[in-house]
Amino acid sequence: MHIAIEFEGENLLFPIEYNHIVQGFIYRNIDATLASFLHDKGFVSKGRSFKLFTFSRLLGR
């Protein structure tokens, strides 16, 4: 799944380590039960837990 988030404004600045900001935004804007499951448990396969967040670089214009 791909999610595109667009920000509008002048001189928006994000820190180099922005991943936790984006992840927090996603958790706050999805169903609370799903957010709790993804944050606390994740999907388990072969004894490993996967939280399913992968980030690419932000693309600015």
N, C-alpha and C positions, 0 to 999 in steps of 0.2 A: 504494500500500500504506500502511496506517496501522498504527502500532505503539503500543500503550498500555502504559506502564510505571507500575506503582503502587508507591509507597514508603509504608511504615508506620513510624511512630515519632513521638515528640514533638519539637516545635520543629525540624523539618528546615529548614535554611536553604541556599538556593542563591544564588550570586552572580547579579547582573543578566545578566552575559554567560555563561550556562550552556550554550550550544550546544556548545562544544568538549567539555564533560563528557559530555553525552548522546552525541555522536558517538563519543567514545572508548569509552564503554560498549558501543555497538553493534559497533564494530570488534573489541573484545575478546571478544564473545560470538557471533560468526558464524564460519563456516569460515575458516581462515587464508588459503587460496588466494583466496577471494572477497574477504576484507578487503584483501589485498594488491592485487588487481586494482582494487577501488574506490578505494583510497587513492592508488595510484601512477599508474593510467592512467585509469580511468573509461570511460564509453562515448563513442566518437568519432563525431561527425556533422558533415559539411560542414567539416572541419578544426578543429572545436571539441571540447573534452573536457568531459563533464558528469559530475560526481561524485554527483549525485542525492540530496543531503541538503537537505531543506527543513524548517524548524522553525516550529511555532506556539508561542504562549506556553504556559507550564506553567499548568495550572489547579489551584488549591488549594481546599481546602474549609475 
